[in-house]
Amino acid sequence: MRCIGLFAVSPVQDLAAALDWYARLFGRAADDRPIPDLAQWYLDGFGFQVMRVADRAGGGMATLVVADIEAERERLAAAGITFEATVRGPFGAIARLEDPEGNRITLAEPPRG
């Protein structure tokens, strides 16, 4: 298999509410709406999808690797999104948050140096 891209998916029931929340998370509206129940963001070599799938809503998990977790915390707080305390270790740093339907998003910062 030669993969040329990857999409993480958050299944939701309320697509309109999810589009607002994820626009705040990513700092912009969805890049693409290829079908009525799907929105996509293109993020530097991979993508993120929010899809209306009522029977799977809230069961998604994704990890977003960021350069500076505390800078993201400040940006997201200004956008009305808060999340758990940052945990640091030899692995770098992680912080977890959930969208309004319970999909888990983990922000991960690689080890410094």
Backbone as a chain_set.jsonl record, in Angstrom:
{"seq": "MRCIGLFAVSPVQDLAAALDWYARLFGRAADDRPIPDLAQWYLDGFGFQVMRVADRAGGGMATLVVADIEAERERLAAAGITFEATVRGPFGAIARLEDPEGNRITLAEPPRG", "coords": {"N": [[0.845, -1.176, 0.0], [0.565, 2.154, -0.859], [0.188, 4.942, 0.683], [-1.108, 8.188, 0.253], [-2.256, 10.1, 1.722], [-4.221, 10.908, 4.66], [-7.166, 10.783, 6.596], [-8.548, 11.685, 9.644], [-11.503, 10.942, 11.507], [-14.368, 12.376, 12.972], [-17.295, 11.231, 14.146], [-20.597, 12.521, 14.259], [-23.825, 13.651, 15.527], [-25.162, 16.126, 15.415], [-24.485, 18.023, 12.962], [-24.315, 20.766, 12.274], [-23.704, 22.082, 14.73], [-21.28, 20.818, 15.241], [-19.735, 21.705, 13.09], [-19.373, 24.387, 13.737], [-17.899, 24.154, 16.168], [-15.572, 22.732, 15.359], [-14.575, 24.513, 13.488], [-13.734, 26.528, 15.171], [-11.787, 25.071, 16.561], [-9.875, 24.473, 14.516], [-9.433, 26.988, 13.542], [-10.622, 28.003, 11.299], [-13.237, 27.791, 8.805], [-14.578, 24.727, 7.391], [-12.706, 23.237, 4.75], [-13.832, 21.909, 2.652], [-16.892, 20.536, 1.465], [-17.844, 17.841, 0.421], [-20.048, 16.103, 0.293], [-23.436, 16.25, 1.573], [-23.46, 15.405, 4.348], [-20.88, 15.619, 5.321], [-17.857, 17.225, 6.241], [-14.653, 18.623, 5.543], [-11.294, 19.253, 6.541], [-8.189, 20.329, 5.374], [-4.977, 19.627, 6.323], [-1.895, 20.195, 6.21], [-0.748, 17.793, 4.769], [-2.351, 15.798, 5.761], [-5.75, 15.043, 6.666], [-8.854, 16.083, 8.212], [-12.006, 14.908, 9.055], [-15.427, 15.632, 9.644], [-18.301, 13.953, 10.195], [-21.733, 13.287, 9.741], [-22.993, 10.708, 11.417], [-25.116, 9.153, 12.979], [-25.393, 6.785, 14.616], [-22.826, 6.287, 15.435], [-21.904, 8.498, 16.663], [-19.819, 10.496, 18.694], [-17.897, 8.592, 19.18], [-15.376, 8.886, 18.126], [-11.774, 9.255, 17.835], [-8.828, 11.15, 17.809], [-5.478, 12.225, 17.254], [-3.762, 15.189, 17.276], [-0.841, 16.535, 16.244], [1.057, 19.12, 17.454], [3.13, 22.078, 17.346], [3.469, 23.715, 19.597], [1.993, 23.276, 22.459], [1.011, 24.871, 24.542], [0.665, 27.359, 23.358], [-1.398, 26.69, 21.629], [-3.334, 26.092, 23.531], [-3.865, 28.653, 24.602], [-4.835, 29.974, 22.278], [-7.105, 28.417, 21.719], [-8.585, 28.741, 24.096], [-9.278, 31.425, 23.84], [-11.065, 31.089, 21.816], [-13.109, 29.862, 23.071], [-12.811, 27.178, 23.755], [-11.867, 24.732, 25.969], [-9.58, 22.545, 27.719], [-8.204, 19.523, 29.236], [-5.578, 19.472, 31.75], [-2.169, 19.9, 30.771], [-0.001, 17.201, 30.23], [3.265, 16.348, 30.795], [6.249, 14.677, 29.722], [8.928, 12.342, 28.951], [8.053, 11.763, 26.446], [7.147, 14.087, 25.378], [4.509, 16.31, 25.292], [1.054, 16.109, 26.175], [-2.425, 16.869, 25.815], [-5.832, 16.556, 26.469], [-9.034, 16.938, 24.906], [-12.575, 17.226, 24.349], [-15.043, 17.115, 21.804], [-18.361, 18.605, 21.468], [-19.937, 16.301, 21.311], [-18.568, 14.262, 22.432], [-16.404, 13.105, 21.088], [-13.011, 12.317, 21.239], [-10.214, 14.372, 21.251], [-6.804, 14.55, 21.11], [-4.186, 16.648, 21.811], [-0.847, 16.722, 20.895], [2.487, 17.365, 21.647], [5.674, 17.106, 20.346], [8.729, 15.829, 21.914], [10.942, 18.315, 23.164], [13.941, 19.615, 21.701]], "CA": [[0.0, 0.0, 0.0], [1.257, 3.443, -0.88], [-0.776, 5.966, 1.103], [-0.713, 9.556, -0.065], [-2.987, 10.993, 2.611], [-4.94, 10.287, 5.754], [-8.202, 11.578, 7.243], [-9.151, 11.263, 10.9], [-12.937, 11.212, 11.406], [-15.202, 12.501, 14.162], [-18.708, 11.054, 13.827], [-21.469, 13.387, 15.052], [-25.25, 13.715, 15.205], [-25.51, 17.504, 15.092], [-23.424, 18.496, 12.088], [-24.201, 22.229, 12.339], [-22.966, 22.419, 15.949], [-19.917, 20.321, 15.076], [-19.014, 22.582, 12.159], [-18.975, 25.57, 14.51], [-16.858, 23.793, 17.13], [-14.334, 22.389, 14.652], [-14.053, 25.75, 12.89], [-12.982, 27.189, 16.247], [-10.607, 24.252, 16.827], [-8.891, 24.611, 13.442], [-9.218, 28.397, 13.236], [-11.234, 28.355, 10.015], [-14.329, 26.92, 8.354], [-14.166, 23.544, 6.625], [-12.167, 23.5, 3.421], [-14.565, 21.187, 1.613], [-18.135, 19.842, 1.837], [-18.076, 17.043, -0.781], [-21.414, 15.577, 0.354], [-24.147, 17.01, 2.612], [-23.206, 14.986, 5.73], [-19.437, 15.545, 5.54], [-17.012, 18.417, 6.099], [-13.25, 18.243, 5.587], [-10.233, 20.24, 6.684], [-6.902, 19.849, 4.861], [-4.033, 20.075, 7.339], [-0.477, 19.875, 5.982], [-0.435, 16.408, 4.43], [-3.398, 14.895, 6.213], [-7.014, 15.751, 6.753], [-9.767, 15.797, 9.31], [-13.388, 14.915, 8.608], [-16.545, 15.57, 10.578], [-19.338, 13.307, 9.409], [-22.96, 12.935, 10.442], [-23.213, 9.264, 11.492], [-25.789, 9.179, 14.284], [-25.17, 5.614, 15.464], [-21.424, 6.25, 15.871], [-21.569, 9.825, 17.193], [-19.098, 10.56, 19.954], [-16.956, 7.482, 19.328], [-14.122, 9.137, 17.412], [-10.561, 9.645, 18.535], [-7.775, 11.621, 16.913], [-4.365, 12.936, 17.87], [-3.24, 16.263, 16.437], [0.498, 16.901, 16.691], [1.238, 20.572, 17.354], [4.478, 22.525, 17.709], [3.486, 24.368, 20.91], [0.695, 22.956, 23.055], [0.525, 25.982, 25.359], [0.176, 28.383, 22.421], [-2.716, 26.216, 21.181], [-4.252, 26.25, 24.669], [-4.258, 30.066, 24.645], [-5.662, 30.267, 21.106], [-8.398, 27.741, 21.872], [-9.311, 29.395, 25.185], [-9.861, 32.642, 23.259], [-12.165, 30.653, 20.956], [-14.126, 29.226, 23.907], [-12.567, 25.742, 23.886], [-10.937, 24.425, 27.053], [-9.271, 21.123, 27.795], [-7.527, 19.037, 30.433], [-4.215, 19.926, 32.017], [-1.117, 19.325, 29.949], [0.854, 16.21, 30.87], [4.586, 16.357, 30.147], [7.143, 13.566, 30.04], [9.941, 12.149, 27.922], [7.329, 11.665, 25.18], [6.742, 15.427, 24.987], [3.372, 16.782, 26.08], [-0.275, 15.838, 25.633], [-3.59, 17.44, 26.49], [-7.036, 16.004, 25.845], [-10.281, 17.682, 24.907], [-13.669, 16.525, 23.683], [-16.01, 17.959, 21.111], [-19.63, 18.579, 22.191], [-20.581, 14.983, 21.28], [-17.736, 13.295, 23.136], [-15.243, 12.642, 20.336], [-11.797, 12.715, 21.949], [-9.112, 14.943, 20.488], [-5.599, 14.71, 21.922], [-3.123, 17.467, 21.246], [0.444, 16.162, 21.275], [3.679, 18.148, 21.299], [6.853, 16.227, 20.417], [9.749, 16.258, 22.881], [11.758, 19.446, 22.717], [15.369, 19.341, 21.571]], "C": [[0.89, 1.239, 0.0], [0.223, 4.514, -0.558], [-0.246, 7.346, 0.756], [-1.471, 10.575, 0.779], [-3.699, 10.197, 3.68], [-5.965, 11.27, 6.297], [-8.568, 10.92, 8.562], [-10.612, 11.672, 10.815], [-13.56, 11.339, 12.793], [-16.656, 12.332, 13.732], [-19.582, 11.862, 14.792], [-22.925, 13.187, 14.668], [-25.616, 15.098, 14.699], [-24.384, 18.134, 14.276], [-23.232, 20.003, 12.178], [-23.406, 22.66, 13.571], [-21.506, 21.983, 15.835], [-19.111, 21.222, 14.142], [-18.555, 23.855, 12.861], [-17.806, 25.245, 15.427], [-15.536, 23.51, 16.42], [-13.76, 23.593, 13.914], [-13.259, 26.53, 13.934], [-11.708, 26.416, 16.564], [-9.516, 24.512, 15.789], [-8.639, 26.065, 13.025], [-9.765, 28.834, 11.896], [-12.364, 27.376, 9.7], [-13.76, 25.73, 7.584], [-13.687, 23.952, 5.239], [-13.032, 22.928, 2.319], [-15.81, 20.548, 2.219], [-18.533, 18.971, 0.647], [-19.456, 16.397, -0.861], [-22.105, 16.256, 1.532], [-23.787, 16.654, 4.056], [-21.723, 14.951, 6.093], [-18.772, 16.9, 5.337], [-15.566, 17.971, 6.277], [-12.354, 19.459, 5.769], [-8.957, 19.589, 6.155], [-5.808, 20.478, 5.709], [-2.626, 19.542, 7.065], [-0.194, 18.388, 5.789], [-1.414, 15.379, 4.958], [-4.677, 15.694, 6.31], [-7.822, 15.324, 7.958], [-11.185, 15.914, 8.777], [-14.33, 14.902, 9.796], [-17.718, 15.075, 9.755], [-20.556, 12.998, 10.273], [-23.175, 11.426, 10.288], [-23.81, 9.031, 12.871], [-25.454, 7.991, 15.17], [-23.719, 5.459, 15.922], [-20.988, 7.562, 16.52], [-20.873, 9.722, 18.543], [-18.056, 9.476, 20.144], [-15.609, 7.701, 18.667], [-12.975, 9.511, 18.327], [-9.544, 10.088, 17.495], [-6.699, 12.294, 17.74], [-3.844, 13.938, 16.861], [-1.9, 16.683, 17.009], [0.695, 18.384, 16.413], [2.643, 20.949, 17.817], [4.545, 23.055, 19.136], [2.112, 24.22, 21.554], [0.141, 24.121, 23.876], [0.035, 27.138, 24.486], [-1.203, 27.986, 21.899], [-3.742, 26.356, 22.297], [-4.756, 27.691, 24.745], [-5.182, 30.419, 23.484], [-7.052, 29.663, 21.269], [-9.212, 28.341, 23.013], [-9.974, 30.668, 24.687], [-11.045, 32.314, 22.366], [-13.255, 29.918, 21.745], [-13.979, 27.724, 24.049], [-11.524, 25.532, 24.972], [-10.669, 22.927, 27.071], [-8.466, 20.814, 29.036], [-6.129, 19.619, 30.563], [-3.227, 19.216, 31.099], [-0.282, 18.367, 30.792], [2.155, 16.181, 30.088], [5.406, 15.163, 30.619], [8.171, 13.43, 28.94], [9.338, 12.039, 26.517], [6.973, 13.032, 24.604], [5.624, 15.9, 25.884], [2.08, 16.392, 25.383], [-1.326, 16.571, 26.454], [-4.814, 16.963, 25.735], [-8.201, 16.974, 25.942], [-11.326, 16.843, 24.205], [-14.538, 17.529, 22.973], [-17.349, 17.836, 21.835], [-20.321, 17.209, 22.216], [-19.742, 13.892, 21.922], [-16.596, 12.699, 22.328], [-13.994, 13.183, 21.012], [-10.736, 13.196, 20.966], [-7.944, 15.094, 21.46], [-4.643, 15.604, 21.156], [-1.809, 16.901, 21.771], [1.559, 17.06, 20.774], [4.876, 17.224, 21.407], [7.83, 16.707, 21.48], [10.576, 17.398, 22.303], [13.227, 19.027, 22.671], [15.568, 18.132, 20.759]], "O": [[1.845, 1.339, 0.771], [-0.529, 4.941, -1.434], [0.936, 7.631, 0.949], [-1.339, 11.78, 0.568], [-3.772, 8.969, 3.618], [-5.672, 12.457, 6.444], [-8.867, 9.727, 8.598], [-10.942, 12.64, 10.131], [-13.312, 10.516, 13.675], [-17.197, 13.189, 13.033], [-19.331, 11.88, 15.997], [-23.227, 12.625, 13.616], [-26.295, 15.236, 13.681], [-23.446, 18.706, 14.832], [-22.096, 20.477, 12.159], [-22.525, 23.513, 13.467], [-20.604, 22.693, 16.279], [-17.93, 21.471, 14.386], [-17.456, 24.344, 12.598], [-16.823, 25.986, 15.46], [-14.49, 24.003, 16.842], [-12.544, 23.67, 13.737], [-12.229, 27.125, 13.617], [-10.662, 27.018, 16.809], [-8.361, 24.746, 16.147], [-7.73, 26.337, 12.24], [-9.422, 29.908, 11.401], [-12.432, 26.281, 10.258], [-12.597, 25.739, 7.178], [-14.204, 24.894, 4.639], [-12.983, 23.394, 1.18], [-15.781, 20.076, 3.355], [-19.468, 19.318, -0.074], [-19.975, 16.17, -1.954], [-21.427, 16.789, 2.411], [-23.809, 17.534, 4.916], [-21.348, 14.314, 7.078], [-19.079, 17.625, 4.392], [-15.279, 17.062, 7.056], [-12.612, 20.537, 5.232], [-8.68, 18.428, 6.455], [-5.714, 21.701, 5.81], [-2.224, 18.533, 7.644], [0.537, 17.793, 6.582], [-1.307, 14.199, 4.627], [-4.68, 16.899, 6.059], [-7.513, 14.339, 8.629], [-11.53, 16.899, 8.124], [-14.075, 14.256, 10.812], [-18.092, 15.683, 8.752], [-20.425, 12.508, 11.395], [-23.49, 10.93, 9.206], [-23.087, 8.742, 13.824], [-25.248, 8.168, 16.37], [-23.423, 4.575, 16.726], [-19.823, 7.715, 16.886], [-21.287, 8.96, 19.417], [-17.389, 9.445, 21.178], [-14.778, 6.793, 18.647], [-13.17, 10.012, 19.435], [-9.417, 9.477, 16.433], [-6.975, 12.862, 18.796], [-3.522, 13.583, 15.727], [-1.833, 17.143, 18.149], [0.522, 18.846, 15.285], [3.266, 20.22, 18.589], [5.554, 22.874, 19.818], [1.181, 24.956, 21.227], [-1.071, 24.334, 23.902], [-0.919, 27.823, 24.853], [-2.078, 28.837, 21.742], [-4.895, 26.701, 22.039], [-5.951, 27.919, 24.933], [-6.197, 31.087, 23.68], [-8.057, 30.318, 20.992], [-10.434, 28.437, 22.898], [-11.108, 30.965, 25.063], [-11.93, 33.148, 22.172], [-14.211, 29.412, 21.159], [-14.938, 27.051, 24.429], [-10.428, 26.088, 24.904], [-11.431, 22.141, 26.509], [-8.09, 21.709, 29.793], [-5.577, 20.181, 29.618], [-3.438, 18.069, 30.705], [0.095, 18.68, 31.921], [2.153, 16.01, 28.869], [5.276, 14.703, 31.754], [8.281, 14.307, 28.082], [10.041, 12.204, 25.521], [6.539, 13.122, 23.455], [5.764, 15.897, 27.107], [2.013, 16.349, 24.154], [-1.129, 16.853, 27.637], [-4.832, 16.965, 24.504], [-8.341, 17.722, 26.91], [-10.999, 15.859, 23.541], [-14.753, 18.642, 23.453], [-17.461, 17.02, 22.75], [-21.196, 16.977, 23.051], [-20.148, 12.731, 21.958], [-15.874, 11.847, 22.847], [-13.921, 14.372, 21.324], [-10.41, 12.521, 19.99], [-8.092, 15.703, 22.519], [-4.33, 15.346, 19.993], [-1.68, 16.632, 22.966], [1.569, 17.465, 19.611], [5.083, 16.611, 22.454], [7.771, 17.862, 21.903], [10.868, 17.433, 21.108], [13.692, 18.215, 23.47], [16.706, 17.725, 20.527]]}, "num_chains": 1, "name": "protein.A"}
